[in-house]
Amino acid sequence: MNKRMISLMAVALALLSASGQVEFTGVGDHHVIEVTPEMSTGLHKIYVVYDTDGVGMVFNSSTGEPAKWESYYYQNGNLVMEPITDVRWNGMATKLDQVIPNMGYKIQEGTSHPFYCWVVNYADYMLELNDMFINNESPCNLLTFNIDGHGDAIRYYSTDGLPLVLDREIKLTYNTLEWDDSTHWQEQEIVESFAALDQGIEILPPYCNTAFKLTGDRFLEEWGEGQGIEGLYYYTQAVGCGSSAVQEVRDNSNEKEKTLNTGLGGSAPVHIVFTGYPTDAVVYRVWEMATDQDFENVILQWNQDEVDYTFNEWGTYYMRYMVANADGSCEAYGDTYTISVKESQLECPNVFSPGSTPGVNDVWKVTYKSLVEFHCWIFNRWGNLVYEYTDPGGGWDGYYHGKLVDTGVYYYVVTALGSDGEKYKRRGDITIMRYKKGAAGTSGDGTGGEPGGGEY
């Protein structure tokens, strides 16, 4: 075990051993409240006394020897230690008949670790709550309150001179709307705690109409004398919004980059439903589409909460949801969505084996990306139309009139339009490989027969 660990353990043990050695006399109906500060302060305890007038302080001996008392405070940045000489020893304890309020104490028995504490006279910091008013100068970003009353900071010092404030836990209770990161705003009760009132109260404005309640502090509440101001009602002007973007996913195995792994977009057509979720004070709402991240070049707007849109043109687009209150003094923006629509591509295979193992080159399909228009015709060698389709995600399974066609060469014509404006016209041949022997549905009178041998 290293020396630092041993030292920390020694301090902790000293704290535990000394914590029960201090008692107070003459406190009346209000018990002394003990607060255990962080170890870094060097203090073992902070004692909050309702009124120190006539209150004495006793340090019980653990060694049978009288303890040495000193008071400490900081003045002009310097530690001032003053011996306390008017303590009495009764053979079991040393007693200070009248505590010195708002002061630190160092009490030491012999060579043992000193006991440090701070004594607060609460009467010097008495909380008073009469009324509160909302300062509504900036209702969009910050809400401030003017308090009729007082609740000054209770200040104390660590043993190394660091000025600190004892948290009074004066609580402001109200409701607001909180976004659940999905599709809903939920009304939630908020309890904010303030160490003191001398710096005022500032909060983010709530997103719903609400009543405010100010109560405290924790010391008066422990003594059963807590105060409160209730009934201050507030009509919100602040606005907020959440948003979502859901892209349709196409199950086309022959389509490249249907969606992007890193976000929205991919192969056109890109179909996305954008939905905005406004808070209570929202009156004006708009979805904006731009070609730049700063939305200086807005190309489309929709004054509605939901936009169902299909991106057919190549490029990068940005969408965002903006809301405002009735007079436009408060506004908020949702997330900015980046949609990248890829350039087009079209490739046509020239061989397949219908009727073979399912999923293994048994359907003739084009490989494509970002095609917004498509038409394909397939003919036999005599120019008869065998198959036609307009969805690039589709294909020909080699059937005609319910039967597999004969092996041989067939011909296709494809016309298409890409998201980038590229026009495609492809012609070529398709070789149908010999079927696996015994494949179901094969027929000798398919399209490979003589001219006029079937109905086309």
MIRO-872205 format. One line per 3 residues: their letters; for each residue x, y, z of C-alpha. Coordinates in pm, whole numbers. Layout:
<recs>
a> X:Y:Z | ...
</recs>
This chain:
<recs>
mnk> 0:0:0 | 151:336:-102 | 207:628:133
rmi> -65:842:-25 | -325:572:32 | -215:530:394
slm> -239:907:445 | -592:922:300 | -701:633:519
ava> -558:807:824 | -756:1122:744 | -1074:920:693
lal> -1027:735:1023 | -961:1062:1203 | -1281:1202:1055
lsa> -1483:904:1172 | -1333:902:1519 | -1383:1276:1576
sgq> -1726:1316:1419 | -1907:1206:1734 | -1696:1409:1973
vef> -1863:1748:1917 | -2183:1846:2096 | -2372:2172:2132
tgv> -2554:2309:2437 | -2834:2562:2461 | -2966:2503:2109
gdh> -3333:2510:2213 | -3600:2359:1988 | -3386:2359:1672
hvi> -3134:2077:1657 | -2794:2141:1506 | -2774:2021:1145
evt> -2455:1840:1052 | -2323:1861:697 | -2033:1641:585
pem> -1840:1833:318 | -1610:1681:60 | -1282:1552:196
stg> -1093:1795:-27 | -1212:2085:192 | -1011:1952:486
lhk> -1320:1995:704 | -1471:1710:899 | -1805:1880:960
iyv> -2007:2193:900 | -2252:2266:1180 | -2558:2478:1105
vyd> -2697:2630:1424 | -3036:2801:1409 | -2917:3084:1635
tdg> -2577:3073:1806 | -2675:3324:2076 | -2623:3142:2405
vgm> -2505:2823:2235 | -2198:2642:2368 | -1975:2387:2200
vfn> -1828:2079:2367 | -1544:1859:2245 | -1536:1523:2423
sst> -1190:1390:2494 | -1082:1055:2354 | -741:1064:2526
gep> -824:1198:2871 | -631:1514:2792 | -768:1864:2732
akw> -783:1972:2367 | -627:2282:2220 | -876:2508:2044
esy> -811:2757:1766 | -1041:2958:1545 | -953:3030:1185
yyq> -1067:3256:908 | -922:3413:599 | -855:3782:570
ngn> -708:3949:263 | -614:3610:129 | -425:3507:442
lvm> -506:3241:697 | -562:3386:1039 | -538:3136:1327
epi> -627:3262:1673 | -603:3053:1991 | -921:3023:2196
tdv> -830:3055:2561 | -1170:3068:2729 | -1242:2696:2700
rwn> -1307:2498:3018 | -1182:2147:3097 | -1396:1928:3322
gma> -1183:1615:3313 | -1381:1462:3026 | -1433:1739:2776
tkl> -1340:2092:2684 | -1623:2340:2645 | -1659:2679:2481
dqv> -1949:2852:2655 | -2031:3081:2361 | -1946:2970:2010
ipn> -1803:3226:1772 | -2039:3212:1470 | -1946:3183:1104
mgy> -1598:3072:1193 | -1373:2773:1144 | -1239:2567:1433
kiq> -929:2358:1473 | -944:2130:1778 | -651:1904:1860
egt> -574:1653:2132 | -201:1608:2185 | -34:1493:1863
shp> -347:1337:1712 | -488:1456:1382 | -673:1787:1436
fyc> -1048:1806:1402 | -1163:2084:1166 | -1516:2220:1152
wvv> -1709:2530:1057 | -2000:2672:1257 | -2277:2860:1073
nya> -2516:3092:1251 | -2827:3042:1039 | -2990:3349:1195
dym> -2744:3559:994 | -2865:3398:670 | -3235:3353:748
lel> -3436:3271:435 | -3731:3496:360 | -3963:3433:65
ndm> -4239:3689:11 | -4308:3694:-361 | -4143:3643:-698
fin> -4181:3803:-1038 | -4076:3696:-1386 | -3843:3923:-1576
nes> -3965:3853:-1927 | -3706:4047:-2125 | -3569:3737:-2298
pcn> -3847:3475:-2301 | -3690:3277:-2585 | -3352:3191:-2436
llt> -3355:3268:-2065 | -3611:3324:-1794 | -3505:3525:-1489
fni> -3688:3586:-1163 | -3690:3880:-928 | -3736:3760:-571
dgh> -3902:3967:-300 | -3710:3835:-2 | -3359:3718:59
gda> -3155:3402:85 | -2791:3504:76 | -2507:3263:11
iry> -2378:3085:322 | -2003:3116:279 | -1726:2919:445
yst> -1361:2839:383 | -1171:2519:334 | -866:2462:550
dgl> -640:2578:266 | -827:2904:213 | -1063:2819:-73
plv> -1387:3022:-47 | -1691:2794:-74 | -2070:2819:-57
ldr> -2288:2586:145 | -2575:2469:-74 | -2909:2580:70
eik> -3104:2374:-189 | -3367:2637:-259 | -3593:2463:-509
lty> -3789:2591:-806 | -4054:2348:-930 | -4233:2378:-1266
ntl> -4332:2179:-1574 | -4182:2177:-1922 | -4181:1959:-2232
ewd> -3888:1724:-2285 | -3805:1554:-2615 | -3784:1176:-2586
dst> -3555:1145:-2893 | -3821:962:-3092 | -4146:1129:-3195
hwq> -4292:1280:-2879 | -4267:1570:-2640 | -4347:1461:-2285
eqe> -4457:1697:-2010 | -4222:1657:-1715 | -4194:1812:-1372
ive> -3860:1986:-1323 | -3705:2062:-984 | -3407:2294:-1004
sfa> -3196:2360:-697 | -3012:2683:-615 | -2741:2728:-355
ald> -2857:3083:-277 | -3070:3368:-407 | -2824:3656:-402
qgi> -2718:3575:-759 | -3081:3555:-872 | -3257:3267:-1047
eil> -3217:3193:-1416 | -3357:2896:-1605 | -3420:2788:-1961
ppy> -3776:2892:-2047 | -4029:2609:-2025 | -4195:2484:-2342
cnt> -4545:2469:-2192 | -4766:2687:-1976 | -4686:2618:-1614
afk> -4704:2734:-1253 | -4384:2807:-1063 | -4326:2712:-701
ltg> -4027:2830:-496 | -3954:2647:-170 | -3674:2607:78
drf> -3437:2595:212 | -3318:2250:320 | -3231:2372:670
lee> -3569:2530:740 | -3738:2223:596 | -3542:1995:830
wge> -3652:2215:1120 | -4012:2194:995 | -4029:2561:903
gqg> -3989:2551:526 | -4116:2846:324 | -4274:2860:-19
ieg> -4419:3082:-290 | -4684:2921:-506 | -4921:3011:-785
lyy> -4707:3220:-1019 | -4844:3114:-1358 | -4651:3156:-1680
ytq> -4771:3148:-2040 | -4484:3024:-2250 | -4348:3203:-2553
avg> -4047:2980:-2602 | -4058:2728:-2884 | -3876:2406:-2952
cgs> -3902:2127:-3203 | -3791:1774:-3275 | -3781:1610:-3615
sav> -3738:1275:-3787 | -3656:1151:-4136 | -3753:800:-4246
qev> -3629:674:-4582 | -3807:403:-4778 | -3586:99:-4822
rdn> -3630:-89:-5149 | -3568:-464:-5161 | -3403:-469:-5503
sne> -3100:-696:-5507 | -2984:-557:-5843 | -2985:-194:-5727
kek> -2655:-45:-5616 | -2644:183:-5307 | -3015:183:-5230
tln> -2930:365:-4907 | -2608:508:-4773 | -2444:349:-4473
tgl> -2355:694:-4341 | -2693:863:-4374 | -2982:945:-4601
ggs> -2977:916:-4977 | -2826:669:-5219 | -2971:552:-5547
apv> -3262:758:-5682 | -3550:772:-5650 | -3491:848:-5279
hiv> -3824:857:-5098 | -3817:1012:-4749 | -4090:1118:-4506
ftg> -3983:1417:-4296 | -4185:1489:-3981 | -4159:1784:-3743
ypt> -4279:1780:-3385 | -4347:2132:-3245 | -4394:2245:-2884
dav> -4704:2423:-2752 | -4628:2785:-2843 | -4547:2710:-3207
vyr> -4772:2888:-3457 | -4550:2909:-3765 | -4365:2607:-3900
vwe> -4176:2537:-4222 | -3962:2264:-4376 | -3683:2406:-4590
mat> -3480:2236:-4863 | -3151:2391:-4968 | -2846:2304:-5171
dqd> -2606:2445:-4910 | -2556:2378:-4540 | -2612:2742:-4447
fen> -2954:2745:-4619 | -2869:3053:-4820 | -3000:2885:-5135
vil> -3341:2753:-5031 | -3511:2586:-5326 | -3832:2453:-5167
qwn> -4047:2525:-4861 | -4347:2354:-4704 | -4558:2521:-4433
qde> -4655:2195:-4266 | -4529:1941:-4014 | -4493:1646:-4252
vdy> -4332:1635:-4593 | -4343:1325:-4813 | -4082:1381:-5083
tfn> -3903:1184:-5352 | -3558:1298:-5464 | -3517:1220:-5835
ewg> -3224:1442:-5925 | -2858:1379:-5856 | -2689:1603:-5597
tyy> -2665:1682:-5226 | -2961:1838:-5048 | -3022:1969:-4697
mry> -3351:1965:-4509 | -3442:2128:-4177 | -3752:2206:-3974
mva> -3798:2557:-3834 | -4067:2683:-3596 | -4164:3019:-3447
nad> -4418:3164:-3206 | -4706:3393:-3301 | -4510:3717:-3338
gsc> -4192:3553:-3465 | -3989:3668:-3165 | -3888:3314:-3072
eay> -3773:3051:-3319 | -3604:2712:-3309 | -3453:2468:-3557
gdt> -3454:2090:-3570 | -3171:1872:-3697 | -3027:1937:-4042
yti> -3056:1629:-4264 | -2810:1569:-4547 | -2942:1372:-4845
svk> -2689:1258:-5105 | -2841:1132:-5430 | -2594:934:-5638
esq> -2517:961:-6008 | -2689:713:-6234 | -2555:386:-6373
lec> -2693:110:-6597 | -2545:-227:-6690 | -2719:-506:-6880
pnv> -2609:-871:-6851 | -2603:-1099:-7156 | -2658:-1444:-7014
fsp> -2874:-1623:-6757 | -3016:-1967:-6681 | -3388:-1962:-6604
gst> -3526:-2264:-6427 | -3193:-2335:-6257 | -3118:-2317:-5884
pgv> -3333:-2034:-5741 | -3131:-1721:-5678 | -2836:-1832:-5891
ndv> -2856:-1625:-6209 | -3207:-1753:-6275 | -3358:-1407:-6353
wkv> -3236:-1157:-6610 | -3195:-821:-6435 | -3015:-498:-6511
tyk> -2770:-359:-6256 | -2849:4:-6195 | -2824:310:-5975
slv> -3035:627:-5962 | -3273:557:-6249 | -3590:764:-6230
efh> -3742:634:-6555 | -3704:285:-6702 | -3855:70:-6977
cwi> -3736:-269:-7103 | -3857:-485:-7393 | -3735:-840:-7464
fnr> -3783:-1003:-7807 | -3716:-1341:-7958 | -3506:-1376:-8271
wgn> -3808:-1317:-8494 | -3888:-983:-8327 | -4182:-1103:-8122
lvy> -4223:-933:-7784 | -4166:-1188:-7507 | -4156:-969:-7197
eyt> -4188:-601:-7096 | -4144:-423:-6764 | -4094:-68:-6626
dpg> -3948:-123:-6280 | -3568:-142:-6287 | -3585:-355:-5975
ggw> -3777:-620:-6167 | -3656:-870:-6429 | -3745:-1155:-6661
dgy> -3758:-1508:-6523 | -3750:-1673:-6870 | -4118:-1762:-6876
yhg> -4359:-1691:-7154 | -4725:-1787:-7135 | -4651:-1986:-6820
klv> -4368:-2193:-6968 | -3994:-2158:-6982 | -3872:-2050:-7322
dtg> -3622:-2249:-7524 | -3252:-2189:-7500 | -3099:-1957:-7751
vyy> -3044:-1591:-7816 | -3298:-1319:-7729 | -3275:-945:-7760
yvv> -3344:-654:-7528 | -3404:-282:-7570 | -3375:-61:-7260
tal> -3444:311:-7229 | -3388:494:-6902 | -3336:837:-6747
gsd> -3086:890:-6465 | -3111:1126:-6167 | -2823:1323:-6318
gek> -3013:1377:-6644 | -2825:1100:-6827 | -3040:935:-7096
ykr> -2978:567:-7161 | -3066:355:-7462 | -2925:5:-7455
rgd> -2963:-275:-7710 | -2813:-618:-7688 | -2859:-990:-7689
iti> -2935:-1232:-7409 | -2812:-1587:-7425 | -3026:-1834:-7237
mry> -2811:-2122:-7127 | -2927:-2480:-7156 | -3154:-2577:-6872
kkg> -3056:-2833:-6620 | -3180:-3167:-6751 | -3528:-3244:-6628
aag> -3605:-2889:-6514 | -3974:-2852:-6448 | -4175:-2651:-6697
tsg> -3941:-2690:-6997 | -4114:-2715:-7327 | -4016:-2782:-7682
dgt> -4272:-2537:-7823 | -4131:-2226:-7653 | -4012:-1914:-7830
gge> -3714:-2089:-7981 | -3942:-2261:-8236 | -4017:-2172:-8596
pgg> -4182:-1841:-8691 | -4553:-1848:-8624 | -4514:-2152:-8399
gey> -4683:-1980:-8106 | -4893:-1679:-8012 | -4689:-1363:-7965
</recs>
